[in-house]
Amino acid sequence: MAEPGPKPGMDPEEEEEADEELLHLEMEPPPLPLPPVTVSGRRATKAAPGSAVRLGRGAAAAAVEVEEALDPHTGNVGCTAEMNCFLDDDPEFAEIMQRVEQAIECGVFPERISQGSSGSYFVKDTKQNTIGVFKPKSEEPYGHLNPKWTKYFHKICCPCCFGRGCLVPNQGYLSESGAYLVDSKLGLGVVPKTKVVWIVSETFNYSAIDRAKSRGKKYALEKVPKVGKKFHRIGLPPKVGSFQLFVEGYKEADYWLRKFETDPLPENTRKQFQSQFEKLVVLDYVIRNTDAYISLTVLLPAFFEDRGNDNWLVRYEKQNDGIDLSDKDIQWINEKEPIIKIAAIDNGLAFPFKHPDEWRAYPFHWAWLPQAKVPFSEETVDLILPRISDMNFTDKGFDKTTFENQMSVMRGQILNLTQALKDGKSPLQLVQMPRVIVERSHGGSQGRIVHLSNAFTQTFHSRKPFFSYW
């Protein structure tokens, strides 16, 4: 008979079930209590369930087994390291994840971000420096372990408006990483590097059952090392989610937009900002970001005084060679060109499988900015147009129905963007174009298997949401 326990290739849920089976089989009947171990005349301290395991030197064999079971390379950290082995093709990102695992092993745990409607975490290294933002799938706005109660009350009190009917539910972490892939494919450079990873930490929001299982395994490992040694992992289960590199020196766009109203940018810097803004527009439009908001306090301060902006950030630095800025007579001599960059974050509500057509329209609020009234620059046209001319840009050979619907929306967005770039339109004119869906034609079928061809059909999406802005 095969020995119960985790098998290679199992997912975390299967591993947990195998560990439970092993625990029940091995713990019945219960083992006889071991005599207390003495070290230098003192009794060994008895550990409580879930606490650190401490064994005296007299239990050398047991200590070796416990040490092997709790070794970072075979415990939780090692488990996530194996799960993240696909990052080996990106050594720089793999090195960052190694720093994350080392920090958690040393007790520097991710810190939950108080803002937002989901469980997201600032991830730090051993020096307490923030190096990334992790958003677990299970703690997304409508995830079953979301630690924020706002969405729970939303679901209970207003179920008719619950969620966004145009999005695949609880797939925000894939949307985050997908936005980075599109950004890389188009050469935009506005989305910080984002990948899907596995991380485990005590500060994440786990169910009481998961925490009880973790304590039970540690207790079994302490009392019966032979049993604990067979567990796939000792501790809490890893969580899958998106990991986005932290960007330094950026502030919310709202702050700088207000600043630029009273203190206009130099002409060259203004052109840089316009170029960055156009790249943000291209990204949001192609992925049809339903969360592409800019704070409406910029537009209607009397009505939206408390609304904040957390969807895109701006970095603006005036370069100088160490001159005392109070010396106005020589400040202009050595001052370098200012640096301005945009970072597009919070892309978890993108890639809809249909255009919004129910309650809300989810418009692109940056369309009301003065920068959106300027036609796309030649620089943007030359960068983007050659990359989106082929409809197969979005073809990854994955023919599932929902995915194909998402691709139909994206192809329609790309078609409109292509036409807008060719016609010299502005971002505002772009978002006012008719909504288009470009579906792949069916090339025939054999039984239940439907074959999709490389021909496409263009249709206009005429249905509008109840609340529409255009």
ChimeraX attribute file (.defattr): number of C-alpha atoms within 10 A of each C-alpha:
attribute: neighborCount
match mode: 1-to-1
recipient: residues
	/A:1	3
	/A:2	4
	/A:3	7
	/A:4	15
	/A:5	18
	/A:6	22
	/A:7	12
	/A:8	7
	/A:9	8
	/A:10	11
	/A:11	11
	/A:12	17
	/A:13	10
	/A:14	14
	/A:15	20
	/A:16	21
	/A:17	13
	/A:18	18
	/A:19	24
	/A:20	18
	/A:21	14
	/A:22	19
	/A:23	20
	/A:24	10
	/A:25	12
	/A:26	16
	/A:27	12
	/A:28	8
	/A:29	8
	/A:30	8
	/A:31	10
	/A:32	8
	/A:33	8
	/A:34	8
	/A:35	6
	/A:36	14
	/A:37	16
	/A:38	15
	/A:39	13
	/A:40	9
	/A:41	7
	/A:42	10
	/A:43	11
	/A:44	16
	/A:45	13
	/A:46	13
	/A:47	15
	/A:48	12
	/A:49	16
	/A:50	18
	/A:51	12
	/A:52	11
	/A:53	19
	/A:54	13
	/A:55	21
	/A:56	17
	/A:57	14
	/A:58	13
	/A:59	13
	/A:60	11
	/A:61	11
	/A:62	19
	/A:63	18
	/A:64	13
	/A:65	17
	/A:66	23
	/A:67	15
	/A:68	15
	/A:69	23
	/A:70	22
	/A:71	14
	/A:72	16
	/A:73	14
	/A:74	20
	/A:75	18
	/A:76	24
	/A:77	25
	/A:78	16
	/A:79	21
	/A:80	23
	/A:81	22
	/A:82	13
	/A:83	17
	/A:84	17
	/A:85	11
	/A:86	11
	/A:87	17
	/A:88	11
	/A:89	9
	/A:90	9
	/A:91	10
	/A:92	11
	/A:93	16
	/A:94	17
	/A:95	13
	/A:96	15
	/A:97	24
	/A:98	16
	/A:99	16
	/A:100	24
	/A:101	26
	/A:102	17
	/A:103	19
	/A:104	20
	/A:105	15
	/A:106	11
	/A:107	12
	/A:108	18
	/A:109	23
	/A:110	26
	/A:111	17
	/A:112	19
	/A:113	14
	/A:114	11
	/A:115	10
	/A:116	11
	/A:117	17
	/A:118	25
	/A:119	24
	/A:120	27
	/A:121	21
	/A:122	20
	/A:123	25
	/A:124	23
	/A:125	22
	/A:126	17
	/A:127	8
	/A:128	12
	/A:129	11
	/A:130	19
	/A:131	19
	/A:132	23
	/A:133	22
	/A:134	29
	/A:135	25
	/A:136	29
	/A:137	25
	/A:138	22
	/A:139	23
	/A:140	25
	/A:141	24
	/A:142	22
	/A:143	18
	/A:144	13
	/A:145	18
	/A:146	22
	/A:147	21
	/A:148	18
	/A:149	12
	/A:150	13
	/A:151	20
	/A:152	17
	/A:153	11
	/A:154	15
	/A:155	15
	/A:156	10
	/A:157	11
	/A:158	11
	/A:159	10
	/A:160	10
	/A:161	13
	/A:162	14
	/A:163	16
	/A:164	16
	/A:165	17
	/A:166	18
	/A:167	20
	/A:168	18
	/A:169	14
	/A:170	19
	/A:171	19
	/A:172	25
	/A:173	26
	/A:174	20
	/A:175	22
	/A:176	27
	/A:177	23
	/A:178	21
	/A:179	27
	/A:180	24
	/A:181	16
	/A:182	18
	/A:183	24
	/A:184	15
	/A:185	14
	/A:186	19
	/A:187	13
	/A:188	19
	/A:189	20
	/A:190	21
	/A:191	26
	/A:192	20
	/A:193	20
	/A:194	24
	/A:195	20
	/A:196	21
	/A:197	24
	/A:198	20
	/A:199	27
	/A:200	21
	/A:201	22
	/A:202	14
	/A:203	11
	/A:204	22
	/A:205	17
	/A:206	18
	/A:207	10
	/A:208	9
	/A:209	9
	/A:210	14
	/A:211	16
	/A:212	14
	/A:213	19
	/A:214	19
	/A:215	19
	/A:216	18
	/A:217	24
	/A:218	26
	/A:219	21
	/A:220	22
	/A:221	23
	/A:222	25
	/A:223	19
	/A:224	22
	/A:225	21
	/A:226	16
	/A:227	18
	/A:228	25
	/A:229	19
	/A:230	17
	/A:231	24
	/A:232	21
	/A:233	26
	/A:234	26
	/A:235	24
	/A:236	20
	/A:237	24
	/A:238	20
	/A:239	22
	/A:240	19
	/A:241	25
	/A:242	27
	/A:243	28
	/A:244	25
	/A:245	20
	/A:246	19
	/A:247	18
	/A:248	9
	/A:249	10
	/A:250	18
	/A:251	18
	/A:252	19
	/A:253	22
	/A:254	19
	/A:255	15
	/A:256	16
	/A:257	16
	/A:258	13
	/A:259	12
	/A:260	11
	/A:261	10
	/A:262	8
	/A:263	10
	/A:264	12
	/A:265	15
	/A:266	11
	/A:267	9
	/A:268	11
	/A:269	16
	/A:270	15
	/A:271	14
	/A:272	17
	/A:273	20
	/A:274	17
	/A:275	20
	/A:276	20
	/A:277	23
	/A:278	24
	/A:279	24
	/A:280	22
	/A:281	23
	/A:282	21
	/A:283	23
	/A:284	22
	/A:285	22
	/A:286	23
	/A:287	25
	/A:288	27
	/A:289	23
	/A:290	24
	/A:291	17
	/A:292	26
	/A:293	18
	/A:294	23
	/A:295	24
	/A:296	20
	/A:297	17
	/A:298	21
	/A:299	13
	/A:300	10
	/A:301	12
	/A:302	10
	/A:303	10
	/A:304	13
	/A:305	12
	/A:306	11
	/A:307	13
	/A:308	17
	/A:309	18
	/A:310	19
	/A:311	17
	/A:312	22
	/A:313	21
	/A:314	22
	/A:315	17
	/A:316	16
	/A:317	13
	/A:318	10
	/A:319	12
	/A:320	16
	/A:321	10
	/A:322	8
	/A:323	14
	/A:324	10
	/A:325	12
	/A:326	8
	/A:327	9
	/A:328	10
	/A:329	8
	/A:330	12
	/A:331	14
	/A:332	12
	/A:333	11
	/A:334	12
	/A:335	15
	/A:336	11
	/A:337	13
	/A:338	15
	/A:339	13
	/A:340	17
	/A:341	17
	/A:342	23
	/A:343	22
	/A:344	23
	/A:345	20
	/A:346	20
	/A:347	27
	/A:348	22
	/A:349	24
	/A:350	27
	/A:351	30
	/A:352	25
	/A:353	21
	/A:354	19
	/A:355	25
	/A:356	23
	/A:357	18
	/A:358	16
	/A:359	15
	/A:360	17
	/A:361	17
	/A:362	20
	/A:363	18
	/A:364	21
	/A:365	16
	/A:366	19
	/A:367	21
	/A:368	15
	/A:369	15
	/A:370	9
	/A:371	19
	/A:372	22
	/A:373	15
	/A:374	16
	/A:375	18
	/A:376	25
	/A:377	16
	/A:378	12
	/A:379	10
	/A:380	16
	/A:381	16
	/A:382	11
	/A:383	14
	/A:384	20
	/A:385	17
	/A:386	11
	/A:387	14
	/A:388	19
	/A:389	14
	/A:390	13
	/A:391	19
	/A:392	11
	/A:393	16
	/A:394	16
	/A:395	13
	/A:396	10
	/A:397	9
	/A:398	8
	/A:399	14
	/A:400	8
	/A:401	10
	/A:402	14
	/A:403	15
	/A:404	20
	/A:405	20
	/A:406	24
	/A:407	27
	/A:408	25
	/A:409	25
	/A:410	28
	/A:411	28
	/A:412	23
	/A:413	25
	/A:414	27
	/A:415	21
	/A:416	20
	/A:417	25
	/A:418	19
	/A:419	15
	/A:420	20
	/A:421	21
	/A:422	12
	/A:423	11
	/A:424	16
	/A:425	18
	/A:426	19
	/A:427	27
	/A:428	21
	/A:429	15
	/A:430	25
	/A:431	20
	/A:432	11
	/A:433	14
	/A:434	13
	/A:435	18
	/A:436	21
	/A:437	25
	/A:438	22
	/A:439	21
	/A:440	19
	/A:441	14
	/A:442	14
	/A:443	11
	/A:444	11
	/A:445	10
	/A:446	7
	/A:447	6
	/A:448	6
	/A:449	8
	/A:450	12
	/A:451	12
	/A:452	17
	/A:453	11
	/A:454	11
	/A:455	12
	/A:456	16
	/A:457	11
	/A:458	15
	/A:459	13
	/A:460	11
	/A:461	16
	/A:462	11
	/A:463	11
	/A:464	17
	/A:465	15
	/A:466	12
	/A:467	12
	/A:468	14
	/A:469	12
	/A:470	9
